[in-house]
Amino acid sequence: MCKKILITGSNGLLGQKLVLALRDNHEVLATSIGACRMNNQSGFAYQNLDITNEQEVRKLVLDFQPDAIINTAAMTNVDACEDDQEECDKLNVYAVQYLADSCAEVGAHIVHISTDFIFDGEDGPYTEEDKANPLCYYGLSKWKSEQILQKHSCDWAVLRTIIVFGTADNLSRGNIVLWGRGALKKGDSLNIIDDQFRSPTLAEDLAQACILAVEKRAKGVYNASGKDFMSILEMVERMADFYGCDKSIINRISTATLNQKAKRPSKTGFILEKSIKELAYQPHSFEEGLAIVEHQILEQENHN
Ligand SMILES: NC(=O)c1ccc[n+]([C@@H]2O[C@H](COP(=O)([O-])OP(=O)(O)OC[C@H]3O[C@@H](n4cnc5c(N)ncnc54)[C@H](OP(=O)(O)O)[C@@H]3O)[C@@H](O)[C@H]2O)c1
């Protein structure tokens, strides 16, 4: 069934994948800060929307009357969130309240994205029921946003994800596969941590999970990460194998040597049983994801 779907943060990695996957079969209103940065802007409408502006959010939602809102907009730089907790709250916490309030007003379903950083990393991989204990402000802000929805009268789904990777048009920030691919192919020496464990997520897989949640009007919390679990070091080594690059340029380091502002959980990862069973979520393997991204990058390069 064709639905009216409002996407926030549509200039971002997940936002762009959602627009691409939804625009043929649904009425899509893509929104983000500033102008639309997607190269092909056919098949959907675009409007500038700062989700921290309560009036703007309410007006747009009342005008468009969406069946669903997918909220991908967020302050995602973990150290910046630690430094500027007020800004982080505006985008990651209060804006979620505005979106949920507007959803309740028009009877729309909201799909919101959360993170593995709500956990302390002592007992991963995690189920949806495990106890949150964020170690950094980014994780806390996302946990606060989940709690807003838990208490809200609107229909909501929270999709928790981990290290999202992929390529899209004119992104404002990179991701592990884009960084790693560039450095490995150049032969730069790389210092990679071996004491954090994650399940990296292909952006298309996360977009698919969001769409399944919209189609089923799913309610509650769902894990939506990749299905492979590995250390960050193994991630980069598997990338080197995939690209046929020399692994001897990869140096093993520990998290402590990085001296980062925000504390990261050591071992996360998700058990995906619930989303596979209830949403029919089917993520790719890490290498399948790398192949999809590689194909897209080569296509982009051929275009230019
Ligand atoms: N990426 C990961 O590894 C990861 C891991 C766990 C969870 N998540 C969650 O997954 C979701 C999607 O992540 P992503 O990787 O697609 O992030 P992203 O690429 O950074 O996209 C977020 C988008 O939101 C836009 N934005 C920033 N402030 C805004 C505002 N006030 N109003 C409206 N839009 C605004 C950004 O605009 P600009 O491009 O102009 O800055 C950006 O295009 C986020 O909720 C994130 O917290 C991501």
The ligand as an SDF file (V2000), in Angstrom:
LIG
                    3D

 48 52  0  0  0  0  0  0  0  0999 V2000
   26.3560    6.0000   11.7680 N   0  0  0  0  0  0  0  0  0  0  0  0
   26.4770    5.1060   12.7540 C   0  0  0  0  0  0  0  0  0  0  0  0
   27.5030    4.4350   12.8700 O   0  0  0  0  0  0  0  0  0  0  0  0
   25.3470    4.9170   13.7230 C   0  0  0  0  0  0  0  0  0  0  0  0
   25.4540    3.9630   14.7480 C   0  0  0  0  0  0  0  0  0  0  0  0
   24.3930    3.8000   15.6260 C   0  0  0  0  0  0  0  0  0  0  0  0
   23.2460    4.5580   15.4720 C   0  0  0  0  0  0  0  0  0  0  0  0
   23.1740    5.4760   14.4640 N   0  0  0  0  0  0  0  0  0  0  0  0
   21.9590    6.2820   14.3250 C   0  0  0  0  0  0  0  0  0  0  0  0
   21.4270    6.0690   13.0260 O   0  0  0  0  0  0  0  0  0  0  0  0
   20.7690    7.2650   12.5820 C   0  0  0  0  0  0  0  0  0  0  0  0
   21.2270    7.6060   11.1840 C   0  0  0  0  0  0  0  0  0  0  0  0
   22.6300    7.7520   11.1620 O   0  0  0  0  0  0  0  0  0  0  0  0
   23.4150    8.2090    9.8650 P   0  0  0  0  0  0  0  0  0  0  0  0
   24.6980    7.4730    9.8480 O   0  0  0  0  0  0  0  0  0  0  0  0
   22.5390    8.1820    8.6730 O   0  0  0  0  0  0  0  0  0  0  0  0
   23.7370    9.7240   10.2780 O   0  0  0  0  0  0  0  0  0  0  0  0
   24.1650   10.9500    9.3660 P   0  0  0  0  0  0  0  0  0  0  0  0
   24.7320   10.4700    8.0710 O   0  0  0  0  0  0  0  0  0  0  0  0
   24.9960   11.8480   10.2190 O   0  0  0  0  0  0  0  0  0  0  0  0
   22.7710   11.6420    9.0490 O   0  0  0  0  0  0  0  0  0  0  0  0
   22.0980   12.4780    9.9180 C   0  0  0  0  0  0  0  0  0  0  0  0
   21.5240   13.6130    9.1010 C   0  0  0  0  0  0  0  0  0  0  0  0
   20.7890   14.4830    9.9650 O   0  0  0  0  0  0  0  0  0  0  0  0
   21.0000   15.8080    9.5300 C   0  0  0  0  0  0  0  0  0  0  0  0
   20.7420   16.7550   10.6050 N   0  0  0  0  0  0  0  0  0  0  0  0
   21.6290   17.2610   11.5070 C   0  0  0  0  0  0  0  0  0  0  0  0
   21.0010   18.1300   12.3270 N   0  0  0  0  0  0  0  0  0  0  0  0
   19.7120   18.1840   11.9230 C   0  0  0  0  0  0  0  0  0  0  0  0
   18.5730   18.9120   12.3660 C   0  0  0  0  0  0  0  0  0  0  0  0
   18.6390   19.7700   13.4030 N   0  0  0  0  0  0  0  0  0  0  0  0
   17.3980   18.7420   11.7090 N   0  0  0  0  0  0  0  0  0  0  0  0
   17.3280   17.8810   10.6680 C   0  0  0  0  0  0  0  0  0  0  0  0
   18.3630   17.1740   10.1990 N   0  0  0  0  0  0  0  0  0  0  0  0
   19.5410   17.3180   10.8260 C   0  0  0  0  0  0  0  0  0  0  0  0
   22.4700   15.8190    9.1240 C   0  0  0  0  0  0  0  0  0  0  0  0
   22.6840   16.9160    8.2670 O   0  0  0  0  0  0  0  0  0  0  0  0
   24.1380   17.2820    7.6920 P   0  0  0  0  0  0  0  0  0  0  0  0
   24.4710   16.1840    6.7270 O   0  0  0  0  0  0  0  0  0  0  0  0
   23.9060   18.5880    7.0200 O   0  0  0  0  0  0  0  0  0  0  0  0
   25.0660   17.3270    8.8590 O   0  0  0  0  0  0  0  0  0  0  0  0
   22.6070   14.4780    8.4330 C   0  0  0  0  0  0  0  0  0  0  0  0
   22.3370   14.6030    7.0570 O   0  0  0  0  0  0  0  0  0  0  0  0
   21.0660    8.3220   13.6570 C   0  0  0  0  0  0  0  0  0  0  0  0
   19.9710    8.3940   14.5280 O   0  0  0  0  0  0  0  0  0  0  0  0
   22.2410    7.7590   14.4000 C   0  0  0  0  0  0  0  0  0  0  0  0
   22.2990    8.2170   15.7340 O   0  0  0  0  0  0  0  0  0  0  0  0
   24.1740    5.6520   13.5790 C   0  0  0  0  0  0  0  0  0  0  0  0
  1  2  1  0
  2  3  2  0
  2  4  1  0
  4  5  1  0
  4 48  2  0
  5  6  2  0
  6  7  1  0
  7  8  2  0
  8  9  1  0
  8 48  1  0
  9 10  1  0
  9 46  1  0
 10 11  1  0
 11 12  1  0
 11 44  1  0
 12 13  1  0
 13 14  1  0
 14 15  2  0
 14 16  1  0
 14 17  1  0
 17 18  1  0
 18 19  2  0
 18 20  1  0
 18 21  1  0
 21 22  1  0
 22 23  1  0
 23 24  1  0
 23 42  1  0
 24 25  1  0
 25 26  1  0
 25 36  1  0
 26 27  1  0
 26 35  1  0
 27 28  2  0
 28 29  1  0
 29 30  1  0
 29 35  2  0
 30 31  1  0
 30 32  2  0
 32 33  1  0
 33 34  2  0
 34 35  1  0
 36 37  1  0
 36 42  1  0
 37 38  1  0
 38 39  2  0
 38 40  1  0
 38 41  1  0
 42 43  1  0
 44 45  1  0
 44 46  1  0
 46 47  1  0
M  CHG  2   8   1  16  -1
M  END
$$$$
